[in-house]
Amino acid sequence: MPITNANLIPDLRLATALDAALRVILHDEMSMRSNGSIINLGSINGTGAAASTIRYAGLDGYDSMVPVGEVAAVAETVFVDASAQIAVGRAAIRRDISDLALITGLAQDVDPMRLAMSAVGSYDQYFNTLAATAINTLPTVVGAAGVDMTVDDFYDAIFALETASVPGDFYAMINPVQWSNFQESLRGEAGAVSFMPATAEALRIRGQGFQGSFLGVDIYRSNKVIVDGAGDAHGGMYGYGCLGYKTGTASNPLGGFVTSPDGAVVVEFERVAAQATTQIVASAYVGLSVLEAARGVQIRTDGT
């Protein structure tokens, strides 16, 4: 009787062997934090408070001059001011890994440092959630509940921003279903305008999730866009200055730690001797708010 692989399992052969490469499960990796569309207003470190007031004043042409007579008294123009609030809070993720899981690991495997690196992606997804939540509060709304997104909705959003004198560049953050419906509508368009899909170079610079540009608007697809109980997605389009965020950083905490390249995420390692495990805890401090609602518009269409 010949020696077969089947006969050697499980004593001398494995039913299946693990590939040396460790691949990442499919998920939405898009980062609104790194695309430059949201104002970074700095850190709260050393300010004495976890919340910040962003100040606005009606200057530099907010009010126009008016004609007056040669010796007539000029009436006072009321000075207009406004403010926006950003409250910074903690976001975190924790992983626990046992000694035995480390001992039996392959060359490319899950270990504390790999888990620490992964925390940056977790922070970016939380940031996307904050951006989507803020967009969901914009008072100006285009589109129709329960109706697929169309090119007309896209035009309506642009017109709303232009009517409000919002300067470019414009950015759109929409749900994957909205994006699919928009593409379907775009197929029926004719004329001089055209869609510019994302190139490999653009994806390298702006990251996964960037879909391309239409009428000068950079389009980002994210599954973090709010979908309400009725199945409507609340995407949006906005100009630079509509959204802003502030951060905080825990500098040099005691014990073993690493930070992300830009210092936004601090990862600490804690040994739990009684369980022979290592805890990997990543923390970030961030707050994101709508600064000027007039600079953005909500696109509400079917999202399922």
C-alpha positions as a Markdown table, in Angstrom:
| # | Residue | x | y | z |
|---|---|---|---|---|
| 1 | Met | 0.0 | 0.0 | 0.0 |
| 2 | Pro | 1.5 | 3.3 | -1.0 |
| 3 | Ile | 2.2 | 6.1 | 1.5 |
| 4 | Thr | -0.2 | 8.9 | 0.9 |
| 5 | Asn | -0.5 | 12.3 | 2.3 |
| 6 | Ala | -4.0 | 11.5 | 3.6 |
| 7 | Asn | -2.6 | 8.6 | 5.6 |
| 8 | Leu | 0.1 | 10.7 | 7.2 |
| 9 | Ile | -2.4 | 13.2 | 8.6 |
| 10 | Pro | -2.3 | 14.1 | 11.5 |
| 11 | Asp | 0.9 | 12.5 | 12.8 |
| 12 | Leu | 3.4 | 13.4 | 10.0 |
| 13 | Arg | 1.5 | 15.9 | 7.9 |
| 14 | Leu | -0.9 | 18.8 | 8.4 |
| 15 | Ala | -4.3 | 18.9 | 7.0 |
| 16 | Thr | -3.7 | 22.5 | 6.1 |
| 17 | Ala | -0.6 | 24.7 | 6.4 |
| 18 | Leu | -0.7 | 28.4 | 7.2 |
| 19 | Asp | 0.6 | 30.7 | 4.5 |
| 20 | Ala | 3.6 | 32.8 | 5.6 |
| 21 | Ala | 1.9 | 36.1 | 4.7 |
| 22 | Leu | -0.6 | 37.7 | 7.0 |
| 23 | Arg | -3.2 | 39.5 | 4.9 |
| 24 | Val | -5.8 | 42.1 | 6.2 |
| 25 | Ile | -9.5 | 41.3 | 6.1 |
| 26 | Leu | -11.4 | 43.5 | 3.6 |
| 27 | His | -12.8 | 46.7 | 5.2 |
| 28 | Asp | -13.1 | 50.4 | 4.5 |
| 29 | Glu | -9.7 | 51.9 | 5.0 |
| 30 | Met | -10.5 | 55.4 | 3.9 |
| 31 | Ser | -9.2 | 58.2 | 6.1 |
| 32 | Met | -10.8 | 61.7 | 6.1 |
| 33 | Arg | -8.1 | 62.8 | 8.5 |
| 34 | Ser | -5.3 | 62.6 | 5.9 |
| 35 | Asn | -7.1 | 64.1 | 2.8 |
| 36 | Gly | -6.7 | 67.7 | 3.8 |
| 37 | Ser | -10.4 | 68.6 | 3.7 |
| 38 | Ile | -10.9 | 69.1 | 7.4 |
| 39 | Ile | -9.0 | 71.9 | 9.3 |
| 40 | Asn | -6.6 | 70.8 | 11.9 |
| 41 | Leu | -6.9 | 73.4 | 14.6 |
| 42 | Gly | -4.0 | 72.1 | 16.7 |
| 43 | Ser | -3.7 | 70.6 | 20.2 |
| 44 | Ile | -5.4 | 71.3 | 23.5 |
| 45 | Asn | -2.2 | 70.5 | 25.3 |
| 46 | Gly | -1.3 | 73.3 | 27.8 |
| 47 | Thr | -4.5 | 75.2 | 27.1 |
| 48 | Gly | -6.1 | 74.5 | 30.5 |
| 49 | Ala | -9.3 | 73.0 | 29.1 |
| 50 | Ala | -10.5 | 70.0 | 27.1 |
| 51 | Ala | -12.8 | 72.1 | 25.0 |
| 52 | Ser | -12.0 | 75.0 | 22.7 |
| 53 | Thr | -14.0 | 77.9 | 21.4 |
| 54 | Ile | -13.2 | 78.8 | 17.7 |
| 55 | Arg | -13.7 | 82.5 | 17.2 |
| 56 | Tyr | -15.2 | 84.2 | 14.1 |
| 57 | Ala | -15.5 | 87.9 | 13.3 |
| 58 | Gly | -17.3 | 89.7 | 10.5 |
| 59 | Leu | -14.2 | 91.4 | 9.1 |
| 60 | Asp | -12.5 | 92.0 | 5.7 |
| 61 | Gly | -15.6 | 92.9 | 3.7 |
| 62 | Tyr | -18.3 | 91.0 | 5.6 |
| 63 | Asp | -20.1 | 94.3 | 5.7 |
| 64 | Ser | -20.1 | 96.6 | 2.7 |
| 65 | Met | -19.7 | 100.4 | 2.9 |
| 66 | Val | -22.8 | 102.4 | 2.1 |
| 67 | Pro | -23.2 | 105.8 | 0.4 |
| 68 | Val | -23.5 | 108.9 | 2.6 |
| 69 | Gly | -23.6 | 112.6 | 2.1 |
| 70 | Glu | -20.6 | 114.8 | 2.2 |
| 71 | Val | -21.2 | 116.0 | 5.8 |
| 72 | Ala | -23.8 | 113.5 | 6.9 |
| 73 | Ala | -23.2 | 111.4 | 10.0 |
| 74 | Val | -22.5 | 107.8 | 9.3 |
| 75 | Ala | -24.7 | 105.3 | 11.1 |
| 76 | Glu | -23.0 | 102.6 | 13.1 |
| 77 | Thr | -22.7 | 99.2 | 11.4 |
| 78 | Val | -23.4 | 96.4 | 13.9 |
| 79 | Phe | -20.3 | 94.2 | 14.4 |
| 80 | Val | -21.1 | 90.6 | 13.8 |
| 81 | Asp | -19.3 | 87.8 | 15.6 |
| 82 | Ala | -19.8 | 84.0 | 16.1 |
| 83 | Ser | -18.1 | 81.0 | 17.6 |
| 84 | Ala | -17.9 | 77.2 | 17.3 |
| 85 | Gln | -17.2 | 74.7 | 20.0 |
| 86 | Ile | -14.9 | 71.7 | 19.8 |
| 87 | Ala | -14.8 | 69.3 | 22.8 |
| 88 | Val | -11.9 | 66.8 | 22.8 |
| 89 | Gly | -12.4 | 63.4 | 24.3 |
| 90 | Arg | -10.7 | 60.0 | 24.5 |
| 91 | Ala | -11.1 | 57.2 | 22.0 |
| 92 | Ala | -9.4 | 53.8 | 22.6 |
| 93 | Ile | -9.0 | 50.2 | 21.6 |
| 94 | Arg | -7.6 | 47.3 | 23.5 |
| 95 | Arg | -6.2 | 44.0 | 22.5 |
| 96 | Asp | -5.0 | 41.1 | 24.8 |
| 97 | Ile | -2.6 | 38.4 | 23.6 |
| 98 | Ser | -1.3 | 35.5 | 25.5 |
| 99 | Asp | 2.3 | 34.3 | 25.8 |
| 100 | Leu | 1.5 | 31.0 | 24.1 |
| 101 | Ala | 0.0 | 32.9 | 21.2 |
| 102 | Leu | 3.3 | 34.7 | 20.8 |
| 103 | Ile | 5.4 | 31.6 | 21.3 |
| 104 | Thr | 3.6 | 29.7 | 18.5 |
| 105 | Gly | 3.6 | 32.7 | 16.1 |
| 106 | Leu | 5.0 | 32.5 | 12.6 |
| 107 | Ala | 7.5 | 34.9 | 11.1 |
| 108 | Gln | 4.8 | 37.3 | 9.9 |
| 109 | Asp | 2.2 | 37.1 | 12.6 |
| 110 | Val | 0.0 | 38.9 | 15.1 |
| 111 | Asp | 2.3 | 40.3 | 17.9 |
| 112 | Pro | 2.2 | 43.4 | 20.2 |
| 113 | Met | 4.0 | 45.7 | 17.7 |
| 114 | Arg | 1.7 | 44.6 | 14.8 |
| 115 | Leu | -1.3 | 45.3 | 17.0 |
| 116 | Ala | 0.1 | 48.7 | 17.9 |
| 117 | Met | 0.6 | 49.6 | 14.3 |
| 118 | Ser | -3.0 | 48.6 | 13.6 |
| 119 | Ala | -4.3 | 51.1 | 16.1 |
| 120 | Val | -3.6 | 54.0 | 13.7 |
| 121 | Gly | -6.2 | 52.5 | 11.3 |
| 122 | Ser | -8.7 | 52.1 | 14.2 |
| 123 | Tyr | -8.2 | 55.8 | 15.0 |
| 124 | Asp | -8.8 | 56.8 | 11.4 |
| 125 | Gln | -12.0 | 54.9 | 11.3 |
| 126 | Tyr | -13.2 | 56.6 | 14.5 |
| 127 | Phe | -12.2 | 60.0 | 12.9 |
| 128 | Asn | -14.4 | 59.1 | 9.9 |
| 129 | Thr | -17.3 | 58.4 | 12.2 |
| 130 | Leu | -16.9 | 61.8 | 13.8 |
| 131 | Ala | -16.8 | 63.5 | 10.4 |
| 132 | Ala | -19.9 | 61.6 | 9.2 |
| 133 | Thr | -21.8 | 62.5 | 12.4 |
| 134 | Ala | -20.9 | 66.2 | 11.9 |
| 135 | Ile | -22.1 | 66.1 | 8.3 |
| 136 | Asn | -25.4 | 64.6 | 9.5 |
| 137 | Thr | -26.1 | 67.8 | 11.4 |
| 138 | Leu | -25.8 | 70.2 | 8.4 |
| 139 | Pro | -29.1 | 72.1 | 8.1 |
| 140 | Thr | -29.1 | 72.6 | 4.3 |
| 141 | Val | -30.2 | 69.3 | 2.7 |
| 142 | Val | -30.5 | 68.3 | -1.0 |
| 143 | Gly | -31.8 | 65.0 | -2.4 |
| 144 | Ala | -34.9 | 63.1 | -1.5 |
| 145 | Ala | -35.6 | 60.5 | 1.2 |
| 146 | Gly | -35.9 | 57.0 | -0.3 |
| 147 | Val | -34.7 | 58.0 | -3.8 |
| 148 | Asp | -31.5 | 56.9 | -5.4 |
| 149 | Met | -28.7 | 59.6 | -5.6 |
| 150 | Thr | -28.4 | 61.2 | -9.0 |
| 151 | Val | -26.2 | 63.7 | -10.8 |
| 152 | Asp | -28.9 | 66.3 | -10.2 |
| 153 | Asp | -28.4 | 65.9 | -6.4 |
| 154 | Phe | -24.7 | 66.5 | -6.9 |
| 155 | Tyr | -25.4 | 69.6 | -9.0 |
| 156 | Asp | -27.9 | 70.8 | -6.3 |
| 157 | Ala | -25.2 | 70.4 | -3.6 |
| 158 | Ile | -22.7 | 72.4 | -5.7 |
| 159 | Phe | -25.3 | 75.1 | -6.4 |
| 160 | Ala | -26.1 | 75.4 | -2.7 |
| 161 | Leu | -22.5 | 75.9 | -1.8 |
| 162 | Glu | -21.9 | 78.4 | -4.6 |
| 163 | Thr | -25.1 | 80.3 | -3.6 |
| 164 | Ala | -23.6 | 80.6 | -0.1 |
| 165 | Ser | -20.4 | 82.0 | -1.6 |
| 166 | Val | -18.4 | 79.1 | -0.3 |
| 167 | Pro | -14.9 | 79.1 | -2.0 |
| 168 | Gly | -13.4 | 75.9 | -3.4 |
| 169 | Asp | -12.1 | 73.4 | -3.1 |
| 170 | Phe | -15.2 | 71.2 | -2.5 |
| 171 | Tyr | -15.2 | 67.7 | -1.0 |
| 172 | Ala | -18.0 | 65.0 | -0.9 |
| 173 | Met | -18.2 | 62.2 | 1.6 |
| 174 | Ile | -20.9 | 59.7 | 0.6 |
| 175 | Asn | -22.1 | 56.3 | 1.4 |
| 176 | Pro | -21.1 | 53.3 | -0.9 |
| 177 | Val | -24.7 | 52.9 | -2.1 |
| 178 | Gln | -24.9 | 56.6 | -2.9 |
| 179 | Trp | -21.7 | 56.3 | -4.8 |
| 180 | Ser | -23.1 | 53.4 | -6.8 |
| 181 | Asn | -26.3 | 55.2 | -7.6 |
| 182 | Phe | -24.4 | 58.3 | -8.6 |
| 183 | Gln | -22.3 | 56.3 | -11.0 |
| 184 | Glu | -25.4 | 54.8 | -12.5 |
| 185 | Ser | -26.9 | 58.2 | -13.0 |
| 186 | Leu | -23.7 | 59.5 | -14.4 |
| 187 | Arg | -23.8 | 57.0 | -17.3 |
| 188 | Gly | -26.8 | 58.8 | -18.8 |
| 189 | Glu | -25.1 | 62.2 | -18.7 |
| 190 | Ala | -24.0 | 63.9 | -21.9 |
| 191 | Gly | -22.2 | 67.1 | -22.6 |
| 192 | Ala | -18.9 | 68.7 | -21.8 |
| 193 | Val | -18.6 | 67.7 | -18.2 |
| 194 | Ser | -16.8 | 64.4 | -17.4 |
| 195 | Phe | -15.9 | 62.4 | -14.4 |
| 196 | Met | -12.2 | 62.0 | -13.6 |
| 197 | Pro | -11.7 | 58.6 | -11.9 |
| 198 | Ala | -9.0 | 58.1 | -9.3 |
| 199 | Thr | -5.6 | 57.2 | -10.8 |
| 200 | Ala | -3.1 | 54.9 | -9.1 |
| 201 | Glu | -1.0 | 58.0 | -8.3 |
| 202 | Ala | -4.0 | 59.7 | -6.7 |
| 203 | Leu | -4.8 | 56.7 | -4.6 |
| 204 | Arg | -1.2 | 56.5 | -3.4 |
| 205 | Ile | -1.4 | 60.1 | -2.3 |
| 206 | Arg | -5.0 | 60.3 | -1.0 |
| 207 | Gly | -5.5 | 56.7 | 0.1 |
| 208 | Gln | -8.2 | 54.1 | -0.4 |
| 209 | Gly | -11.7 | 55.6 | -0.5 |
| 210 | Phe | -10.9 | 58.4 | -3.0 |
| 211 | Gln | -13.1 | 57.8 | -6.0 |
| 212 | Gly | -12.1 | 60.7 | -8.2 |
| 213 | Ser | -13.3 | 64.2 | -9.1 |
| 214 | Phe | -16.5 | 65.5 | -10.7 |
| 215 | Leu | -16.9 | 69.1 | -11.6 |
| 216 | Gly | -13.9 | 69.9 | -9.4 |
| 217 | Val | -15.3 | 68.1 | -6.3 |
| 218 | Asp | -13.2 | 65.4 | -4.8 |
| 219 | Ile | -15.4 | 62.4 | -3.9 |
| 220 | Tyr | -14.7 | 60.1 | -1.0 |
| 221 | Arg | -16.7 | 56.9 | -0.3 |
| 222 | Ser | -17.1 | 55.8 | 3.3 |
| 223 | Asn | -19.3 | 53.2 | 5.1 |
| 224 | Lys | -19.2 | 55.5 | 8.1 |
| 225 | Val | -21.7 | 57.8 | 6.5 |
| 226 | Ile | -24.9 | 57.8 | 8.7 |
| 227 | Val | -27.7 | 55.6 | 7.5 |
| 228 | Asp | -30.9 | 56.3 | 9.5 |
| 229 | Gly | -33.7 | 54.0 | 10.5 |
| 230 | Ala | -35.6 | 54.6 | 7.2 |
| 231 | Gly | -32.5 | 53.5 | 5.2 |
| 232 | Asp | -31.5 | 56.9 | 4.0 |
| 233 | Ala | -27.8 | 57.8 | 3.8 |
| 234 | His | -26.8 | 61.3 | 5.0 |
| 235 | Gly | -23.7 | 62.1 | 3.0 |
| 236 | Gly | -22.5 | 65.6 | 2.3 |
| 237 | Met | -20.5 | 68.1 | 0.3 |
| 238 | Tyr | -18.5 | 70.9 | 1.9 |
| 239 | Gly | -15.9 | 73.4 | 1.4 |
| 240 | Tyr | -12.6 | 73.8 | 3.4 |
| 241 | Gly | -13.5 | 75.5 | 6.7 |
| 242 | Cys | -16.8 | 73.7 | 7.2 |
| 243 | Leu | -15.3 | 71.1 | 9.6 |
| 244 | Gly | -12.5 | 71.3 | 12.0 |
| 245 | Tyr | -10.8 | 69.2 | 14.7 |
| 246 | Lys | -8.5 | 69.5 | 17.6 |
| 247 | Thr | -6.4 | 66.8 | 19.3 |
| 248 | Gly | -4.5 | 66.2 | 22.5 |
| 249 | Thr | -1.5 | 64.0 | 23.1 |
| 250 | Ala | -0.4 | 62.2 | 26.3 |
| 251 | Ser | 3.3 | 63.0 | 26.2 |
| 252 | Asn | 5.7 | 60.3 | 27.4 |
| 253 | Pro | 3.5 | 58.3 | 29.7 |
| 254 | Leu | 5.2 | 56.1 | 32.2 |
| 255 | Gly | 5.9 | 52.5 | 31.2 |
| 256 | Gly | 6.3 | 50.9 | 27.8 |
| 257 | Phe | 4.7 | 52.8 | 25.0 |
| 258 | Val | 4.9 | 53.8 | 21.3 |
| 259 | Thr | 3.4 | 56.6 | 19.3 |
| 260 | Ser | 2.1 | 56.9 | 15.8 |
| 261 | Pro | 4.3 | 58.8 | 13.3 |
| 262 | Asp | 2.3 | 62.0 | 13.8 |
| 263 | Gly | 1.9 | 61.5 | 17.5 |
| 264 | Ala | -1.9 | 61.2 | 17.4 |
| 265 | Val | -2.1 | 57.7 | 18.8 |
| 266 | Val | -0.3 | 56.5 | 22.0 |
| 267 | Val | -0.1 | 52.8 | 22.5 |
| 268 | Glu | 0.8 | 51.3 | 25.9 |
| 269 | Phe | 1.8 | 47.8 | 26.8 |
| 270 | Glu | 0.8 | 46.3 | 30.1 |
| 271 | Arg | 1.9 | 42.9 | 31.4 |
| 272 | Val | -0.7 | 40.9 | 33.2 |
| 273 | Ala | 1.5 | 38.3 | 34.9 |
| 274 | Ala | -1.3 | 36.3 | 36.6 |
| 275 | Gln | -2.8 | 35.5 | 33.2 |
| 276 | Ala | 0.5 | 35.5 | 31.2 |
| 277 | Thr | -1.0 | 38.0 | 28.8 |
| 278 | Thr | 0.0 | 41.4 | 27.4 |
| 279 | Gln | -2.5 | 44.1 | 27.0 |
| 280 | Ile | -2.1 | 46.6 | 24.1 |
| 281 | Val | -4.1 | 49.7 | 24.8 |
| 282 | Ala | -4.2 | 52.5 | 22.1 |
| 283 | Ser | -5.6 | 55.9 | 23.0 |
| 284 | Ala | -6.2 | 59.1 | 21.1 |
| 285 | Tyr | -7.8 | 62.4 | 22.1 |
| 286 | Val | -9.8 | 64.2 | 19.4 |
| 287 | Gly | -12.8 | 66.3 | 18.9 |
| 288 | Leu | -14.5 | 67.3 | 15.6 |
| 289 | Ser | -17.2 | 69.8 | 15.0 |
| 290 | Val | -19.0 | 71.8 | 12.3 |
| 291 | Leu | -17.3 | 75.2 | 12.3 |
| 292 | Glu | -19.5 | 77.0 | 9.7 |
| 293 | Ala | -22.6 | 75.2 | 8.7 |
| 294 | Ala | -23.1 | 77.5 | 5.7 |
| 295 | Arg | -20.0 | 76.0 | 4.1 |
| 296 | Gly | -21.6 | 72.5 | 3.9 |
| 297 | Val | -24.7 | 70.8 | 2.6 |
| 298 | Gln | -26.1 | 67.4 | 3.4 |
| 299 | Ile | -26.9 | 64.9 | 0.6 |
| 300 | Arg | -29.8 | 62.7 | 1.8 |
| 301 | Thr | -30.7 | 59.9 | -0.5 |
| 302 | Asp | -31.4 | 56.2 | -0.4 |
| 303 | Gly | -28.6 | 54.3 | 1.4 |
| 304 | Thr | -29.6 | 50.7 | 1.2 |
